[in-house]
């Protein structure tokens, strides 16, 4: 469960694995372009683990791909409708606008998302996504407009499911590529009791 690519100025990578001993994962990620002017990133955690969790997460991925141009809060609501009858998921979505340098994000459940930068003293967390309690596909709160922050060249978005330990931001190697960062977080911080997924997206400053 390793992918990587480039969307405009954003270099991205994912690294994930199922619960040890299982063959499918309920933790999935998405990284897709939106009208050549933006990128949509997301991490989805199907409740529990195993095939039922994977079914819910993959259905959410399909729903997001088919409606990628919608506002983030609308995308969450769409997933909530589509996932009725499944286990449901936790999910956090982030959209980067290449022209304005805006990062918009929103989440339901416990998929964390942080915007981090390298500082003289180590890792500086510039912003964290606000997460609402609920289960997408079962019961979600009223979805407020997505929080918007600025993203600058060099900044790194890190999104993780709860299968990644909370201290995963402490030793990020900013010299590494997004692929190296995602794989290091997975290898060093994945829990042995759950599926795990990391998405790392680095603003490189220029578009290809």
C-alpha positions in Angstrom: 0.0 0.0 0.0 2.6 2.5 -1.2 1.9 5.2 -3.8 3.5 8.5 -4.7 3.2 11.3 -7.3 3.2 15.0 -8.0 0.2 17.3 -8.3 1.2 20.8 -9.3 3.8 22.0 -6.6 2.8 19.2 -4.3 4.9 16.0 -4.0 2.9 13.4 -2.2 3.2 9.8 -1.0 1.3 7.2 1.0 2.4 4.3 3.1 0.1 1.8 4.7 -0.4 -1.7 5.8 -3.2 -3.9 7.2 -3.3 -5.2 10.8 -0.4 -7.8 11.0 -1.8 -11.2 9.9 -4.5 -9.8 7.7 -4.5 -9.3 3.9 -6.8 -6.2 3.4 -6.8 -2.8 5.1 -9.6 -0.6 6.2 -7.2 2.4 6.0 -7.1 4.0 2.6 -5.8 7.3 1.1 -6.6 9.4 -1.9 -4.5 12.0 -3.8 -6.1 13.4 -7.0 -6.0 16.6 -9.0 -9.0 19.0 -9.2 -9.4 20.9 -12.4 -5.6 21.3 -12.8 -5.7 24.1 -10.2 -5.9 22.2 -6.9 -5.3 18.8 -5.3 -7.5 16.8 -3.0 -5.9 14.6 -0.4 -7.7 12.4 2.1 -7.2 9.6 4.5 -10.1 7.2 5.4 -10.3 4.8 8.2 -13.0 2.1 8.0 -14.2 1.2 11.5 -12.4 -1.8 12.9 -10.3 -3.8 10.4 -10.7 -6.6 7.9 -12.9 -6.9 4.8 -15.9 -5.0 6.1 -13.7 -2.0 7.1 -12.0 -2.1 3.7 -15.3 -2.2 1.9 -16.4 1.0 3.6 -13.2 2.8 3.0 -12.9 1.9 -0.6 -16.5 3.0 -1.2 -15.6 6.4 0.3 -12.6 6.6 -2.0 -14.8 6.0 -5.1 -17.3 8.6 -3.9 -14.6 11.2 -3.5 -13.1 10.5 -6.9 -16.5 10.9 -8.6 -17.3 14.2 -6.9 -13.8 15.7 -6.4 -14.7 19.3 -7.4 -17.2 19.7 -4.6 -16.6 21.7 -1.4 -15.0 19.6 1.3 -18.1 19.7 3.5 -20.2 18.6 0.6 -17.9 15.7 -0.1 -18.2 14.5 3.5 -22.0 14.7 3.3 -21.9 12.7 0.0 -19.8 10.0 1.7 -22.2 9.9 4.6 -25.0 9.1 2.2 -23.1 6.6 0.1 -21.8 4.7 3.2 -25.2 4.0 4.7 -25.4 0.3 5.6 -21.6 -0.1 5.9 -19.5 0.0 9.1 -18.8 3.7 8.3 -15.5 5.5 8.4 -13.5 8.3 10.0 -12.1 10.6 7.4 -10.2 13.8 7.0 -10.0 15.7 3.7 -7.6 18.5 2.6 -7.6 20.6 -0.5 -4.6 22.7 -1.7 -5.3 25.5 -4.1 -2.2 26.1 -6.2 -3.1 29.7 -7.2 -3.9 31.1 -3.7 -1.7 28.9 -1.6 -4.7 28.1 0.6 -5.0 24.7 2.4 -8.6 23.9 3.4 -9.4 20.9 5.5 -12.0 19.2 7.6 -12.5 15.9 9.3 -15.0 13.6 11.1 -13.5 11.1 13.5 -9.9 10.5 14.5 -7.8 10.8 11.3 -5.3 13.5 12.2 -3.9 16.1 9.9 -1.1 18.5 10.6 0.8 21.2 8.6 4.4 21.1 9.8 7.6 23.0 8.9 11.2 22.7 9.8 12.4 25.2 12.4 15.7 26.0 14.1 14.5 24.0 17.1 13.1 21.0 15.2 9.6 20.4 14.0 7.1 23.3 14.1 3.4 22.4 13.8 1.9 25.4 11.9 -1.7 24.2 12.1 -3.8 21.1 12.8 -7.2 20.2 11.2 -10.2 20.5 13.5 -11.9 17.2 13.8 -15.6 16.6 14.7 -16.9 13.6 16.5 -19.0 11.2 14.5 -19.0 8.3 12.0 -19.3 9.0 8.3 -22.0 6.7 7.1 -23.8 6.5 10.4 -24.0 9.9 12.2 -22.1 13.1 11.4 -22.4 16.5 13.0 -23.4 19.6 11.2 -20.4 20.1 8.8 -19.2 23.7 9.1 -17.2 25.3 6.2 -13.7 23.9 6.0 -11.0 25.6 8.0 -8.5 27.5 5.7 -4.8 28.1 6.4 -1.9 29.1 4.2 0.6 26.6 2.9 4.1 27.7 2.0 7.0 26.2 0.0 8.7 23.7 2.2 5.6 23.0 4.3 4.6 19.3 4.8 1.0 18.0 5.3 1.0 14.8 7.4 -2.3 12.8 7.6 -2.5 9.6 9.7 -5.1 7.1 10.9 -5.1 6.1 14.6 -3.1 3.1 13.7 -0.1 5.5 13.8 1.2 6.5 17.3 0.6 10.1 18.3 4.3 11.0 18.6 4.9 10.4 14.8 5.8 14.1 14.1 8.8 14.2 16.5 11.5 13.0 14.2 10.6 13.8 10.6 13.5 13.9 8.2 12.9 17.0 6.2 15.8 16.2 4.0 13.9 13.2 2.7 11.3 13.0 -0.1 7.6 12.6 0.7 8.0 8.9 0.0 10.8 8.6 2.5 8.9 10.5 5.1 5.7 8.5 4.8 7.6 5.2 4.9 9.6 6.2 7.9 6.5 7.3 9.8 4.8 4.0 9.0 7.9 1.8 9.9 8.6 3.6 13.2 5.2 4.5 14.5 2.6 1.9 13.2 0.8 0.1 16.0 0.6 -3.7 16.0 -3.0 -3.6 17.0 -4.6 -1.9 13.9 -4.4 -1.1 10.3 -2.2 2.0 9.6 -2.0 4.6 6.9 0.2 7.7 6.4 -0.1 10.4 3.7 2.7 13.0 3.4 2.4 15.9 1.0 5.2 18.4 0.6 4.9 21.8 -1.0 7.9 22.1 -3.3 7.3 25.7 -4.3 7.0 25.2 -8.1 4.8 23.2 -10.4 6.1 20.8 -12.9 
